[in-house]
Amino acid sequence: MSVNIRYVDVDVSETLNTFTEDKLQKLFNRYEFVIGATVRFKKDENHHIKGKICDIELSLPGPRIFATSDEAQYEVAVRATIKDLERQLEKRKDAFKTY
């Protein structure tokens, strides 16, 4: 498992890194076929209410899976993005079942 976290025009936060890695670790434990993740945190200056964007791209056998969310806080954006990824992984899990 490898997690690459990037900050685009946002200050680096160790607590956000730890929070994101903990959430992704649960995902990696549940789905063994996930190889790694690339996480990008961005800030959209045009949105004053929301504007905190989290993009997560998962590497796994076959096509990669991508999800993004735009929320008021980065922690909420991480949770929403991982929830979207879980839905995609459940669909993908059936393809990796061995009979």
N, C-alpha and C positions, 0 to 999 in steps of 0.2 A: 504494500500500500504506500503510495506516495501522494502527498498533498502539496500543491504549489499554490500559495496565496499571493495575489498581487493587489496592490492598491494604486488606483488611477486617480491622481489629483486628490488623494485623501491621506491623512496622517496615519502612519502605521500604529496599530493597537495590539499589544500582546494579549489583552483579555479577549479581544475579538478573535484573534488567532486561536487561542485555547478553546473558546466556545465553539468555533467552527470545526476545529479538529475533533472535538468530543462528539459533535453531532454526526460528522462524517464517519467516525470510527464505528458508531452504532450501525450505520448503513453498510460499511465494509464487513462487519461481523455477520450481518443478516444475509448479504448477497456476496458469496465467496468469489464470484466471477468478476467482480469489479477490480480493475487493476490500479487506477489512480484517479485523482481529481485535480482540476484546475479551478481555482476560485478567484473571481475578480470583484473588488468593491469599487464602486464609482459613486460620484455625487452629481446629480443633475441640478444645476443652478437655476433652471427655469421653473422648477416646481418648489414652492415654498412649504407646502403641507407635507408632501412626500419627498421624493428625490433621492433617497438612499437606495442604490441599486446593488443587488447581489446576483452575479452570474456564476453558475457552477456547470462545468463540463466534466462528465465522467468518461473515463477510458475503460473499455471492456471489449471482449471479442466481438467483432462485427462493427457496425456503425456506432459512433459515439452518441451519448445522450446529453442533452443540453436543456437547462431551465434557467429562467431569470424571474426576478420579482422586484417591484418598486414599492417600498414601504416608508414609513416615517422614521424607523430605527433599523439599524443594520441587523440586530439580533432577530427581529421579526422577519426581516427579509430573508435571512438564512433559514429560518424555520419554514417559511412558505416555499422557498426554492427546494428544500430537501423533501417537503411533502409532495411537490410536483414530480421530483425525481423518483420517489418511491412508487408513484402510480405508473410511471414509465417502466421501472424495473420489474414490477409485478407482471406487466404484460410481456416483458422480455424473458422473465424467469421460465415461462412455459417452454420457450425454445431451447433452453439448456437442460431440461429434464432428461435424465437417462432412464429408459424403460427397461 
